[in-house]
Amino acid sequence: VEAALSRLLDRKLPPRLNEQVELALGRLQPRPSTDDDWRTALGVIQGDPEIGRRVFFSPAASCAKCHRIEGRGGLVGTDLSTIARASGREKLLQSILHPSQDIAPQFA
């Protein structure tokens, strides 16, 4: 099984599938489980707007079902086009990990 999975990585796989194969092979750390684990993991990662855009619009994350960014996405939640200018890193992290914790009155 390990050899077969390793051969898969030689192919050009979609990023999400590639990540799953690497996780199955034990090459990736498991997903962080606490806020502190997320802070530690994100502390060493340089942000990439293109990866963020893919995650935001991916069916798995479903952010765009409710939220809008740059004129694309849903209208139920907050428009997040300028969120990085209005919030610090910790506020963004908390909003992603605990989305129902702080809801603006107009979106309640």
C-alpha positions as CSV (number, residue, x, y, z in Angstrom):
1,V,0.0,0.0,0.0
2,E,2.8,2.4,0.9
3,A,4.5,1.8,-2.5
4,A,1.3,2.4,-4.4
5,L,0.6,5.6,-2.5
6,S,4.2,6.8,-3.1
7,R,3.7,6.1,-6.8
8,L,0.6,8.3,-6.7
9,L,2.7,11.2,-5.5
10,D,4.8,11.0,-8.7
11,R,1.7,12.0,-10.6
12,K,0.4,15.6,-10.7
13,L,-2.5,15.2,-8.3
14,P,-5.0,17.9,-7.2
15,P,-3.5,19.6,-4.1
16,R,-6.2,18.2,-1.7
17,L,-5.7,14.7,-2.9
18,N,-1.9,15.1,-2.7
19,E,-2.2,16.3,0.9
20,Q,-4.4,13.3,1.8
21,V,-1.9,10.8,0.3
22,E,1.0,12.5,2.1
23,L,-1.0,12.4,5.4
24,A,-1.7,8.7,4.8
25,L,2.0,8.1,4.3
26,G,2.8,9.8,7.6
27,R,4.6,12.6,5.8
28,L,2.4,15.3,7.2
29,Q,1.6,16.1,10.8
30,P,-2.0,15.4,11.9
31,R,-4.4,18.3,11.8
32,P,-4.0,20.6,14.9
33,S,-6.7,19.9,17.5
34,T,-6.5,22.9,19.8
35,D,-6.3,26.7,19.3
36,D,-2.7,26.6,20.7
37,D,-1.8,23.8,18.3
38,W,-3.2,25.9,15.4
39,R,-1.2,29.0,16.6
40,T,2.0,26.9,16.7
41,A,1.3,25.4,13.2
42,L,0.4,28.7,11.7
43,G,3.4,30.5,13.3
44,V,5.8,28.8,10.9
45,I,3.6,29.0,7.8
46,Q,3.9,31.9,5.3
47,G,0.5,32.9,4.0
48,D,-0.2,32.4,0.4
49,P,-3.2,34.3,-1.1
50,E,-3.7,31.9,-3.9
51,I,-4.0,28.9,-1.6
52,G,-6.3,30.9,0.7
53,R,-8.5,31.7,-2.3
54,R,-8.7,28.0,-3.3
55,V,-9.6,27.0,0.2
56,F,-12.2,29.8,0.5
57,F,-14.0,28.7,-2.7
58,S,-13.5,25.0,-2.2
59,P,-16.6,22.8,-1.7
60,A,-14.9,21.2,1.4
61,A,-14.5,24.5,3.3
62,S,-17.7,26.1,1.9
63,C,-16.8,29.6,3.1
64,A,-18.1,31.1,-0.1
65,K,-21.6,29.6,0.4
66,C,-22.2,32.4,2.9
67,H,-19.4,34.8,2.7
68,R,-18.2,37.1,-0.2
69,I,-14.8,38.1,-1.3
70,E,-13.9,40.4,-4.2
71,G,-17.5,40.3,-5.5
72,R,-17.8,36.4,-5.5
73,G,-19.6,34.2,-3.0
74,G,-22.8,34.2,-0.9
75,L,-24.7,37.1,0.6
76,V,-25.7,35.5,3.9
77,G,-22.5,36.3,5.9
78,T,-20.1,39.1,6.1
79,D,-18.2,40.4,3.0
80,L,-14.6,39.4,3.8
81,S,-12.9,41.4,1.1
82,T,-11.1,43.7,3.6
83,I,-11.1,41.6,6.7
84,A,-7.3,41.3,6.8
85,R,-7.0,45.1,7.1
86,A,-9.7,45.3,9.8
87,S,-8.6,42.4,12.0
88,G,-5.4,41.1,13.5
89,R,-4.1,37.6,13.1
90,E,-5.5,36.3,16.4
91,K,-9.0,37.7,15.6
92,L,-8.9,36.0,12.1
93,L,-7.8,32.7,13.7
94,Q,-10.6,32.8,16.3
95,S,-13.2,33.7,13.6
96,I,-12.1,30.7,11.5
97,L,-11.9,28.2,14.4
98,H,-15.0,29.4,16.2
99,P,-17.2,31.1,13.5
100,S,-20.3,31.4,15.7
101,Q,-18.5,33.0,18.6
102,D,-18.7,36.6,17.4
103,I,-21.5,37.3,15.0
104,A,-22.2,40.9,13.9
105,P,-25.8,41.9,14.9
106,Q,-26.9,42.3,11.2
107,F,-26.0,38.7,10.6
108,A,-27.5,37.1,13.7
